[in-house]
Amino acid sequence: MRLPVASLHRAFPELDPFSDAECAAFIRAAQRGRPGFVALGALVATIAFIAAPSCLLTLFLAVVKPLFVIMRWQAPGGMWFPVMAILLVVGSGAVSALLVRDSFLRALIRRQVGSARCTECGYQLLGLPIEKTSDDDGTVRCPECGARTLLSSRGLSPAQLAPLCGS
């Protein structure tokens, strides 16, 4: 698995030939195409933002607070325990929400990239020109086998692939 440092789309080798701006537009188009999936991701991220700190704070209170009492750890003003608890709650909530958001975005991109394949040979159709005709939403001709793939049959629209095909 490739680990992206700054850009989530860099985890997908299919998107390597494209610029960051093109990939960001592709992700936005994918999100517009599946609003329910994005809403579910936001809901789960919110739940993770609340649940993870609650679990960690409970564990912290059950394990670390008795250590403070047993070891008689003291800090100037006695502020170590509240500061650590606040940092734990805020930090774990933010990290868990970001991880959930990224996993939903990864699944969305994987689904979008996977659906943009030739129906005959499985060749990746991202970045190929979309041929528009009067009777359909658009087709893409596979350079590998020559088959025409109707975008609507794959659950795609020209607007979702347009950021990557220069149209």
BELJO-V756545 format. One record per pair of residues at least 6 apart in sequence whose C-alpha atoms are under 8 Angstrom apart, sorted by the first residue. I is the first residue (numbers start at 0). J is the second residue. If there is no record, write none. Layout:
# BELJO-V756545
i=I j=J
i=I j=J
This chain:
# BELJO-V756545
i=0 j=10
i=1 j=9
i=1 j=10
i=1 j=11
i=2 j=9
i=2 j=10
i=3 j=9
i=3 j=10
i=6 j=19
i=7 j=101
i=7 j=105
i=8 j=14
i=8 j=22
i=8 j=23
i=8 j=105
i=8 j=108
i=9 j=15
i=11 j=109
i=13 j=112
i=13 j=123
i=13 j=125
i=14 j=22
i=17 j=163
i=21 j=162
i=21 j=163
i=22 j=162
i=22 j=163
i=24 j=162
i=25 j=159
i=25 j=160
i=25 j=161
i=25 j=162
i=25 j=163
i=26 j=108
i=28 j=158
i=28 j=159
i=28 j=160
i=29 j=107
i=29 j=108
i=29 j=111
i=29 j=159
i=30 j=36
i=30 j=37
i=30 j=107
i=32 j=159
i=36 j=107
i=37 j=103
i=40 j=99
i=40 j=100
i=40 j=103
i=41 j=100
i=43 j=99
i=44 j=95
i=44 j=96
i=44 j=97
i=44 j=99
i=44 j=100
i=45 j=96
i=47 j=92
i=47 j=95
i=47 j=96
i=47 j=99
i=48 j=91
i=48 j=92
i=48 j=93
i=48 j=95
i=48 j=96
i=49 j=92
i=50 j=92
i=51 j=91
i=51 j=92
i=51 j=95
i=52 j=87
i=52 j=88
i=52 j=89
i=52 j=91
i=52 j=92
i=53 j=88
i=55 j=87
i=55 j=88
i=55 j=91
i=56 j=84
i=56 j=87
i=56 j=88
i=59 j=84
i=64 j=80
i=67 j=73
i=73 j=79
i=112 j=125
i=114 j=153
i=114 j=154
i=114 j=155
i=115 j=123
i=115 j=124
i=115 j=125
i=115 j=153
i=115 j=155
i=116 j=122
i=116 j=123
i=116 j=124
i=116 j=125
i=117 j=123
i=117 j=124
i=117 j=141
i=117 j=146
i=117 j=147
i=117 j=148
i=118 j=148
i=119 j=144
i=119 j=146
i=120 j=143
i=120 j=144
i=122 j=141
i=122 j=143
i=124 j=139
i=124 j=141
i=125 j=160
i=125 j=163
i=125 j=164
i=126 j=160
i=126 j=163
i=126 j=164
i=126 j=165
i=127 j=139
i=127 j=140
i=127 j=163
i=127 j=164
i=128 j=139
i=128 j=164
i=128 j=165
i=128 j=166
i=129 j=137
i=129 j=138
i=129 j=139
i=129 j=140
i=129 j=157
i=129 j=161
i=129 j=164
i=129 j=166
i=130 j=137
i=130 j=138
i=130 j=139
i=130 j=140
i=131 j=137
i=131 j=138
i=135 j=149
i=136 j=149
i=136 j=150
i=136 j=151
i=136 j=156
i=136 j=157
i=137 j=149
i=137 j=150
i=137 j=151
i=137 j=156
i=137 j=157
i=138 j=147
i=138 j=148
i=138 j=149
i=138 j=150
i=139 j=147
i=139 j=148
i=139 j=149
i=139 j=150
i=140 j=146
i=140 j=147
i=140 j=148
i=141 j=147
i=141 j=148
i=150 j=156
i=150 j=157
